[in-house]
Amino acid sequence: MLSRNDVKPVSLMLLLVIVLVAGCGLGKPDRVLEGPPAPAQAGGVIPFSPVEEPVNLASFQVDPCGALKRENIAALIVDPPDEVSPRRADSAPTGCSWNVLGGPLLSVRLPAGEEVTLAEIAALNERDPSLYPGWRALSISGLPAAQYHSSGDMKACELMVGMSDEAALEFRYQVAGEAKSQYWGDDRCAAALKAAELVIGNLRGR
């Protein structure tokens, strides 16, 4: 049986154990990546049609949020990505978005509207360049693409990639206010290009 003199040291010891255990539980989760992701390898301009190395979008249409893996989300949104919740579009067009509170927002979707191929969207831009400010043709992972800023919003960068002669994917990357991306800082277009590179690689691997 413990005496009054024994109670105080035992209580202090129990308190110390509780603090140590709680302290271990409060540690931050480990990062998924060992270092910053490598920039995407964007290429020069190639014809919008025909698309020489098409990507099948069947798996994207079934599960658009599965187009990015956990390590991809860490590279694009925040690392570790535990607080990032993919959100599938509730209505057409098919797509998914990933974001974290106070951080970046990435959306990948099929184009909205009647124009669904990059060639059609490029023709629309020629008729009315105000629709796609800053239009710049390039290529990514062997596919034709165009980069622009919708509505002149320089806080967001968009990339349309011709996945085939019948379909395209639109990538939109933005960071609200003065916030910055963990790995991409203020360079929204570099992040959009990396998102496209990762999604294309994943879809080709399915």
Secondary structure as GFF3:
##gff-version 3
##sequence-region A 1 206
A	DSSP	alpha_helix	4	25	.	.	.	ID=ss1
A	DSSP	beta_strand	42	43	.	.	.	ID=ss2
A	DSSP	alpha_helix	58	62	.	.	.	ID=ss3
A	DSSP	three_ten_helix	64	67	.	.	.	ID=ss4
A	DSSP	alpha_helix	70	76	.	.	.	ID=ss5
A	DSSP	beta_strand	87	88	.	.	.	ID=ss6
A	DSSP	beta_strand	95	99	.	.	.	ID=ss7
A	DSSP	beta_strand	104	109	.	.	.	ID=ss8
A	DSSP	alpha_helix	118	127	.	.	.	ID=ss9
A	DSSP	three_ten_helix	129	131	.	.	.	ID=ss10
A	DSSP	beta_strand	136	140	.	.	.	ID=ss11
A	DSSP	beta_strand	143	148	.	.	.	ID=ss12
A	DSSP	three_ten_helix	150	152	.	.	.	ID=ss13
A	DSSP	beta_strand	156	162	.	.	.	ID=ss14
A	DSSP	beta_strand	168	175	.	.	.	ID=ss15
A	DSSP	alpha_helix	188	204	.	.	.	ID=ss16
###
